[in-house]
Amino acid sequence: MSHPVKTRIAWLIPAMLGSTLPSLAIAQSTGDETATSRDLSPLVVTATRNKSQAGQTPQKVTVITREQIEQQLAITQDPGQVLSNLIPSYSPSRQKLSNAGESFRGRSPLFMIDGVPQSNPLRDSARDSYTIDLSMVERIEVIHGASAEHGLGATGGIINYVTRRADTGELNQHAGVSLTTDDDFESEGFGHKLDYRISGQSGDWDYLGAVSRQERGVFFDGNDEIVGIAYPGELQNSTNYDLFGKLGYWIDDNQNLEFSLNHFDLEEGDDYVPVIGDRAAGIPTTARKGDPDGDPGFNEVTTARFAYSHADWFGNELDAQVYRQRFRARFATTPFFPYLDGAGNTQFDQTRNESDKLGGKFTLSRDGLLDDRLKLTTGLDVLQDETRQMLVHTDRTYVPETQFRNYAAFLQGDLSLTDSLTLHSGVRHEYAELDVDTFSTIDRSNVTQDNVTVEGGTPSFDETLYNLGLVYQVTDWAQLYANYSEGFGMPDVGRVLRGIGEPGQDIDTLLQLQPIVTENREIGARFDWDRYGLELSYYESDSDFGERLTEENGVFVGSREKTEIRGVEATGEMRLGDAHDLRLSYTHAEGKSDTDGDGRVDTKLTGLNIAPDTLRLSWSAAWSDRLSSHLQTSYYFDRSVDDPELEFDGYPLVDASLAYRLPVGRATFGIENLTDEDYVTYYSQSARISDEYYFKGRGRTFTLGYQLDF
């Protein structure tokens, strides 16, 4: 049986990084053959509910291809570093398990896997970018700017991981191994990764199974000192594995059922303890061998998804999916939670986040209306999230169990006004309800009892969100676009609830629990001159009642303030012959918040909320049908804010890799931080004033890899 829909879905060919010009030729090595995007169908961006084509959207969209992911994995296995290297306006990686402070256009992105949200809106554990191994991912779709397309959380944009699909043929296998070390080849810095994948198609069935396991050693900075250990979560000296499976069945040429299951587990080591630095003296936090207090931190995430699609349901295209996710994250022991053990000795507790999500997404599209000029897309999203945060050793409640229910209906229309001008508009209505029982907050000054009683309640919220955009094809090589969109998000509810210190509060009247509505305005231009491509965009992102993270007594709190962010993004690509590809991007952003409540923004946002101006350049070269190379550099510019202690001294980073196709398999060699730059990370300089969180970045690091397909 032939499957035209199956072929169309399974072989969506990625477009260029950093641009949305699908016609620009991009060479990709496919064995002994070379293909270009001109030979292939336009890329469909599945993160858009109307399945827009790349290069035809009224807002900036970046598509990160599998080839680009593999280029980065040859250099670094840090998912945050990969995103930072490839997504314009994404903050520099913290190089930690926690992605707090890694913002997107100055706000929070919504992470998804095949459309399933990974973010935890009720108690943001800042680990939602660490729920899948990148070896399981085919491409990454990025929508820039606030968006309500998938509901809650995308006030900065959407980052959607599209997982791998089965290869053609009955049996296909892949095996890979990589070894990582610092440039002094210290044994405690050694790390390795193994991955295996099997997939195939048989009759009406297709299947894929994959597993990966990775062990990381400690990280060394440019001065050959061990990088410090972070309390909220640490990547170095950790072990993680990922189990992924997908099974599909084609009922007929138009109907498909698919079930997927992913289990990701990362556990920190218990061999090192931090050596606290001195920020004022310029001495970074490092680490030494030791026995840390408490149990190791971990991330443990299981996501199940069942999807049904019908390409011709009474002339409509139907997509439906239901999903369930179990998220558990344990954080390291901190000095904030003392308690007395059975012998009367003072011990320190640690917290664990627990979140369980159940949801569904239902989308119906009809094309060809009004003489093939109108496409309508409608749907319904539902979500139930139950979250709490506990103290592990004393079983006390830090954040009470909170239930969140969200229902949203939407309608999106795409209308061709003329052959050159297209109108995109839509509306989405959100209804959300919180349910919190009466609880008592933790008393950190007297650990024998709890402190403030807070009356429970069930506050509800209604928001109607709009989007409106235009795409104008000026010539066959020039396109203009403009867009207005709104995003809907909740503040970090758990952070608000656990921080209540004033008696007499109740859930129903807490203004701090009001939702965040972000308005995004954007204008841009795309240019495609055969071997040259360029995209320019300017955006404004405003929220009358946003959330700005601030630090009080070593603890983050969410300050609800008016915030305004302005920025520009420029991305381009130039192909020199068929063998050399040059890419560049430049981003600039500035933002302010209203800290005194007078209705005017007056204080510059710090590095906890906004990224520095960044210039990135890369050069990919195919020297022969066997040998290729990749060179990339990122320069983070100095940045000044109102607090002189949070000013940022910029730094450059250079990475490089080589790939060689052997008679059997393919070998890669990557160097992260090629020049061995000795630097203090952006987060440590500009996000918080702390001796404990004053970290240097990773120094020169080597990665040797081998991949085999058979």
Secondary structure, 3 states (H helix, E strand, C coil): CCCHHHHHHHCCCCCCCCCCCCCCCCCEEECCEEECHHHCCCCECCCCCCCCECCCCCCCEEEECHHHHHHHHCCCCCHHHHHHHHCCCECCCCCCCCCCCCCECCECEEEEECCEECCCCCCCCCCCCCCCCHHHEEEEEEEECCCCCCCECCCCEEEEEEECCCCCCCCEEEEEEEEEEECCCCHHHCEEEEEEEEEEEECCEEEEEEEEEEECCCCECCCCCECCCCCCCCCCCEEEEEEEEEEEEECCCCEEEEEEEEEEEEEECCCEEEECCECCCCECCEEEECCCCCCCCEEEEEEEEEEEEEEEECCEEEEEEEEEEEEEEECCCCCCCEEECCCCCEEECCEEEEEEEEEEEEEEEEEEHHHHCEEEEEEEEEEEEEEEEEECCCCCEEEEEEEEEEEEEEEEEEEECCCCEEEEEEEEEEEEEEEECCEEEECCCCCCCEEEEEECECCEEEEEEEEEEEEEECCCCEEEEEEEEEEEECCCHHHHHHCCCCCCCEHHHCHHHCCEEEEEEEEEEEEEECCEEEEEEEEEEEEEEEEEEEEECCEEEEEEEEEEEEEEEEEEEEEECCCEEEEEEEEEEEEEECCCCCCCCCEECCCCCCCCCEEEEEEEEECCCCEEEEEEEEEECCECCCCHHHCECCEEEEEEEEEEECCCCEEEEEEECCCCCCCECHHHHHCCCCCCCCCECCCCEEEEEEEEEC
